Amino acid sequence: MTAVLETDGLCKQYGRKWALHDCTLAIPEGKVVGLVGPNGAGKSTLLNLAVGLLTPTSGTITVLGGRPSDGPSQLGRIGFVAQDTPTYEGMSVAKHLRMGAWLNPHWDSELAERRIRQLGLDPRQKAGSLSGGQRAQLALVLALAKKPEILILDEPVASLDPLARREFLQTLMEVVAEHGVRVVLSSHLIADLERVCDYLIVLVASHVQLSGDVSDLLASHYYLSGPRRDRSSLPVNQAVIEESHTDKQSVFMVRTDDPILDPAWIVKPVTLDDLVLGYMRQAREAETHRRPGLGVLR
């Protein structure tokens, strides 16, 4: 499968701190990709490296088969909306569109103007007087009208109210359906990812803990609850993601491609939220036990 975005041993260091360390992943073609992880996992650093705003300390990153540092032609293939959905407060909506046309050789004026009309934005209105949702929509229009091959979104709806988030995501999906643009969307909001994404990457401490088609991941994970037992008693084909116990009962989240045959178990499906949180907790616990003085790896 062709990788739209691929990294190999990617690292980014600021002074003595690693913002991203030994990150290796491959984002496949033809997917709307959700990137999720805790604060400090390296999501924003990864996306800023992908769009050429940062350069790696070591390792490699390619987007659409090229390096972000390859020049304007490569950067022209990438659309980007940052977390703060940047716009210029003193500039009108119309001036933003004129600036976009001046900066981008493949600018689609018809698309930009049509989207502005559909959104009900007044071209004469200054960006500083727009609502948060309207500024996010304007930033998305600017990214789309440059006719990118891939659209990278770094938590663009994090500060928006639920209605504005839904309207932003609706616009995004309309564009995906109309133009077939690839999308990588970073978000803390699992419900938003579930609404628009069909491929998931969980990034924790700069390492990919989980990746795959959402439908396949949900179909291969289960909650097992039943009489208390040790994880070592489970079949080897059931990988334990997390576990909890009382005096009489055990609950495991497991990953397996095989049917659950043990009649002692009550088997329940997991949600996308369960899945993400389970892998984040697993990675955090493993990291805690790797640190000197904090215990021994079990």
N, C-alpha and C positions, 0 to 999 in steps of 0.2 A: 504493500500500500504506500502511495506517495505521501511524504510528509509535507504539510503546509508550513509548519514551524518545527525546527529540530535543533536540539542542543546536545552537546557532548562535553561533559565535565565542566560545565559553565560556572565561572566564579566571578564575583564582584566584591571587592574589598574597599572599605573606607577607613584609612588609617589602620588600626589594629582590629577593626570589626569586619566580619564577613556578613554582607547583606545577602549574598547568594553563594553557595559553596557546593561544588561537585554536583550540579544539577544536570541530569540527562533525561530527555523526554523526546517524544515524537508525536506531533499533533497531526492526525490523518486528514486526508482530503475529503471534501464533501460533507463536513459536519459543522453544526453550530456548537461550539465548544464552551463549556462552563469551567472556569478555573476558580477553585475555592481552597481556602486554608485560613489559619488563624493570623492575627496581626503579627508581622515580623517573619512570616514564612518565606518571603521573597517574591510575592506575586507582582507587586508594582515594579520592583527591580527587574524582574524577568521581562515584563511588558515594555518597560523603558529601554531595555537592551534591544528588544525586538524592533522598536521603531527608531533606533539610532540616537536616542537622547542620552544614552550612556554607552560606554565601550567596555568590553569585558576585561577583567584583570587577567584571566586565563580561560582556556577552553574556547569552544566555538558555538556560534548561533547562526542559523540560516533561516531565512523567511522566503518562501516561494522559490527556493533553490539558490538564493543569493544572500550575501551578507548585507546587513543594514548600512554598513560603512562604504558600500560600493558606489555611492554617489546619488545625485538627484533622481536619476531614472529609477533606481531601486526604491528610494523613499516615496516616489510618486505612485508606487504600486500599493502603498500601505495607507489606510485611513486610521486615525487615532482620536479617541475622545478620552481625555484624562479625567481623574477623579473629581477635580474641581470644575469640570466642563468649562474651560477658559473661554471667555469672550472679553471684548474691550468695552468697558462701561460707557465711555463717552462716544462710542460709534453707533450709528443707527444700524438696524438690520440690513438695510440696503447697502450701506457702506461695507458691512461684513461680506456681503456677496460680491461686491466689486473687488474687494481685497482678495477673496478666494479666486476670482477669475484672473487676477493679475499674477498671483503666485503659482497657479497650477495650470500647466499647459493643456491638460485634458479636461478642464473644467466644463461641467454640463450646466449651462445657465438655465436651460429649460427645466431640468430636474430641480434645481435649487429654487427657482421662482414658484414652480408648481407646489413643492413641499411647503414653502412659506405660506402660500395661499391656503392649502389644506389645513395647516396648523392655525390659521386665523391670526397670524402675526402681522402687525402693521409695519411695513417696510421703513416708515419714517421714525418709528419708536427706537429710542436708544436702548442698548443692551442693559444698561444699569437700571432701567425701570421695568425690566421684565421679571416675571416670577422665576423661582428656581427651576421649575419644570420647563418654562419657556426658554430659558437660557440653555438648558440641557438639550432641548429640541433643536435650537439654533446651532449648537456645537455639533450635533449629529448631522444636520443638513450640510454644514461646512465639510465634514469628513466624507459624506457620501457623494457630494457634487464633484469632488476631485476624481471620481470614478476609480476607486481603489479596487484591487483584486482581493484584498483582505482587510477587514475592519477589526481593529483591536480596541476594546473598551475596558478601561480600568475603573471599576466601580462607579459608573457614571450616574447611577440612580441612588447612591447611598444616602444622600441628604434630602431626597424628594419624599413628598407625602404619597400615600398609596395610590391615589388617582393619577398623580403625575408620573409615578413609576409605571403604572399600567399603560398610560398613553405613550410613554417613551418606548416601552417594549413592543407595543402594538405597531408603532412606526417602524421599529427595527425589523420586525418579522415581515411587514409589508414589503420592505426593501429587499430582504433576503429572497422572498418569493418572486419579486419582480425582476431583480437583477442577478440573483444567484451569487451574491458576494459571500465570501467565507467570513466567519465571525468567531472571534475569541473574546469571551465576556468574563471578566473577573467580578465576583460579587460575594458578599457575606450573606446575602439573602437567598436562602436555598429555594424558597417558593418561587422566586423570580427565575432562577436557573431551571427549575423543574418546568416552568411554563414555556421556556423558549429553547432550551438546550437538549440535544440528543446525544452528546458525548461529554463525559465528566473527567476532570483531572483534580485530584486532591493533592495539594502541595503543602508539606509540613517540614519546617526546618530545612528548606531548599531541596528536599528530596521528594520525588513523586511516590506517594504511598498507594495510590490507586488510580487507574485510568481505564476507560473503556466505554462502550455504548451504554447509555443509561438503562435501557431495557434489559440488556444482558447482565449488567451488574445487579439490578434488582432481582432478576430471576435466579441468580446464583447465591444469594445471601438469605439466611433465615435466622429467626429466633427459635431456640430450643429451650423449653422449660419442662422441668420434671424433678424427680427425686434427686437429692443432693448427690453429686459425684465429682470426681476429680477430672480435669480436662484430659489427663493422660488416658482415660478410659474411652475417649471418643475414637472413632475410626480415623486412620491416617488421612483419609480423603476429605475430612472435615477440618479445615483450617480455622482455628479459633481467633476471632478478631477481638472480642472482649467477653468478659464473664462477670457474673455477680452471684453471690451465694447468701443464703440464710442458713439457719440450723438444719432445715429439712429440704430446702429447694435450691436448685441451681438454674441459672439462665445463661445461655451462651448465644452470642452471635457468631455464626459460622459461615464460611464460604465453601461451597461444594457444587460440582456439576452433576452429582449423583443423587438419586432419591434417598430420602431419610426413611430408613426401614425399621428403626428401633421403635416399638409400640409404646415404650415408656415416655416418649417425648410428645409434648404438645408443640406442634410446628406452626409458626406464624410468619408471614412475610415481613420484610423491613420496608420502611419508607426511605426516600432519598435523604431526608434529614437524619434518620437513624444511621444510615450508611456513612454519611460524611462525619458525623460526630463520633461514631465508633472508630473510624480510622484515625481521626485527629487525637482521640484519647489514647489509642494504641501507640501512636508515634510519640506522644508526649511522655507516656510512661516509659517507653524504651529509652528515650533521651535522658530522662531522669536517672534511670539505673545505669546509664553509661557514664554519668558524671562522677568524678572521684569524690569519695566521702559521703555519697548519698545512697549507698546500699550496693548490693550485689545483684547482678542481672540474674533473674530467675529463669 
